[in-house]
Amino acid sequence: MHKIYKKRDFKHNKGGAFMAGKKGIPLAAMERLLRNAGAIRVSEDAKAALKVALEDYAAKIGEDATKYAAHAGRKTVKADDIKLATKL
């Protein structure tokens, strides 16, 4: 299910992580992704919403991959851990 983002969502969350602040994935990259997908024009809100969605998804993958590495007795997350995390 897709989450609807509002302007107030684009701040620090309770854990201190950026949601759509100045750090993280650049908004220019969001515009490039959307244009490559066929968008002719892209609003700032659309770029910010995509940024939040991708950062949330990447954080979840990172958490899962870290668990897989720990389960394998490693501290280093490897590409196979990422691949496994994206399959689930």
C-alpha atoms as a printed R data frame, in Angstrom:
   type eleno elety resid chain resno      x       y       z
1  ATOM     1    CA   MET     A     1  0.000   0.000   0.000
2  ATOM     2    CA   HIS     A     2  1.326   3.455  -0.881
3  ATOM     3    CA   LYS     A     3  1.807   6.030   1.825
4  ATOM     4    CA   ILE     A     4  0.628   9.583   1.256
5  ATOM     5    CA   TYR     A     5  3.319  12.054   2.286
6  ATOM     6    CA   LYS     A     6  2.564  15.529   3.564
7  ATOM     7    CA   LYS     A     7  4.933  18.466   3.888
8  ATOM     8    CA   ARG     A     8  5.264  17.898   7.634
9  ATOM     9    CA   ASP     A     9  6.703  14.427   6.875
10 ATOM    10    CA   PHE     A    10  9.794  15.965   5.319
11 ATOM    11    CA   LYS     A    11 11.659  16.590   8.571
12 ATOM    12    CA   HIS     A    12 13.704  14.580  11.034
13 ATOM    13    CA   ASN     A    13 11.846  11.562  12.309
14 ATOM    14    CA   LYS     A    14 11.983  10.530  15.982
15 ATOM    15    CA   GLY     A    15 15.106   8.431  15.427
16 ATOM    16    CA   GLY     A    16 16.967  11.460  14.097
17 ATOM    17    CA   ALA     A    17 17.174  10.193  10.522
18 ATOM    18    CA   PHE     A    18 16.508  12.605   7.698
19 ATOM    19    CA   MET     A    19 13.307  12.097   5.786
20 ATOM    20    CA   ALA     A    20 13.583  14.682   3.024
21 ATOM    21    CA   GLY     A    21 16.092  17.074   4.437
22 ATOM    22    CA   LYS     A    22 19.249  18.276   2.778
23 ATOM    23    CA   LYS     A    23 21.177  15.065   3.391
24 ATOM    24    CA   GLY     A    24 20.708  11.665   1.846
25 ATOM    25    CA   ILE     A    25 19.792  11.080  -1.767
26 ATOM    26    CA   PRO     A    26 19.878  14.345  -3.781
27 ATOM    27    CA   LEU     A    27 16.582  15.659  -5.151
28 ATOM    28    CA   ALA     A    28 18.238  16.003  -8.565
29 ATOM    29    CA   ALA     A    29 18.610  12.216  -8.624
30 ATOM    30    CA   MET     A    30 14.876  11.884  -7.901
31 ATOM    31    CA   GLU     A    31 14.059  14.122 -10.837
32 ATOM    32    CA   ARG     A    32 16.400  12.139 -13.082
33 ATOM    33    CA   LEU     A    33 14.738   8.860 -12.059
34 ATOM    34    CA   LEU     A    34 11.266  10.232 -12.725
35 ATOM    35    CA   ARG     A    35 12.276  11.727 -16.077
36 ATOM    36    CA   ASN     A    36 13.890   8.443 -17.101
37 ATOM    37    CA   ALA     A    37 10.568   6.797 -16.214
38 ATOM    38    CA   GLY     A    38  8.808   9.091 -18.678
39 ATOM    39    CA   ALA     A    39  7.806  12.162 -16.643
40 ATOM    40    CA   ILE     A    40  7.961  15.405 -18.593
41 ATOM    41    CA   ARG     A    41  7.662  17.700 -15.578
42 ATOM    42    CA   VAL     A    42  8.346  16.866 -11.932
43 ATOM    43    CA   SER     A    43  7.151  18.909  -8.957
44 ATOM    44    CA   GLU     A    44  9.321  19.541  -5.910
45 ATOM    45    CA   ASP     A    45  6.789  17.651  -3.766
46 ATOM    46    CA   ALA     A    46  7.022  14.637  -6.091
47 ATOM    47    CA   LYS     A    47 10.823  14.635  -5.822
48 ATOM    48    CA   ALA     A    48 10.643  14.889  -2.034
49 ATOM    49    CA   ALA     A    49  8.020  12.125  -1.779
50 ATOM    50    CA   LEU     A    50 10.092   9.775  -3.943
51 ATOM    51    CA   LYS     A    51 13.174  10.591  -1.880
52 ATOM    52    CA   VAL     A    52 11.394   9.667   1.346
53 ATOM    53    CA   ALA     A    53  9.996   6.459  -0.140
54 ATOM    54    CA   LEU     A    54 13.373   5.329  -1.513
55 ATOM    55    CA   GLU     A    55 15.245   6.211   1.679
56 ATOM    56    CA   ASP     A    56 12.683   4.291   3.755
57 ATOM    57    CA   TYR     A    57 12.961   1.293   1.435
58 ATOM    58    CA   ALA     A    58 16.771   1.442   1.481
59 ATOM    59    CA   ALA     A    59 16.813   1.652   5.278
60 ATOM    60    CA   LYS     A    60 14.613  -1.454   5.524
61 ATOM    61    CA   ILE     A    61 16.862  -3.349   3.113
62 ATOM    62    CA   GLY     A    62 19.904  -2.235   5.119
63 ATOM    63    CA   GLU     A    63 18.386  -3.436   8.386
64 ATOM    64    CA   ASP     A    64 17.519  -6.826   6.905
65 ATOM    65    CA   ALA     A    65 20.928  -7.193   5.239
66 ATOM    66    CA   THR     A    66 22.640  -6.362   8.534
67 ATOM    67    CA   LYS     A    67 20.646  -9.108  10.255
68 ATOM    68    CA   TYR     A    68 21.648 -11.617   7.565
69 ATOM    69    CA   ALA     A    69 25.325 -10.677   7.936
70 ATOM    70    CA   ALA     A    70 25.112 -11.045  11.722
71 ATOM    71    CA   HIS     A    71 23.390 -14.405  11.346
72 ATOM    72    CA   ALA     A    72 26.298 -15.530   9.161
73 ATOM    73    CA   GLY     A    73 28.729 -14.418  11.879
74 ATOM    74    CA   ARG     A    74 29.953 -11.362   9.979
75 ATOM    75    CA   LYS     A    75 30.058  -7.659  10.752
76 ATOM    76    CA   THR     A    76 30.453  -6.805   7.074
77 ATOM    77    CA   VAL     A    77 27.337  -6.549   4.920
78 ATOM    78    CA   LYS     A    78 28.009  -8.126   1.535
79 ATOM    79    CA   ALA     A    79 26.232  -7.866  -1.793
80 ATOM    80    CA   ASP     A    80 24.630 -11.266  -1.240
81 ATOM    81    CA   ASP     A    81 23.042  -9.949   1.964
82 ATOM    82    CA   ILE     A    82 21.533  -7.034   0.022
83 ATOM    83    CA   LYS     A    83 20.300  -9.369  -2.711
84 ATOM    84    CA   LEU     A    84 18.688 -11.642  -0.147
85 ATOM    85    CA   ALA     A    85 17.070  -8.685   1.625
86 ATOM    86    CA   THR     A    86 15.526  -7.441  -1.624
87 ATOM    87    CA   LYS     A    87 14.045 -10.850  -2.439
88 ATOM    88    CA   LEU     A    88 11.961 -11.007   0.732
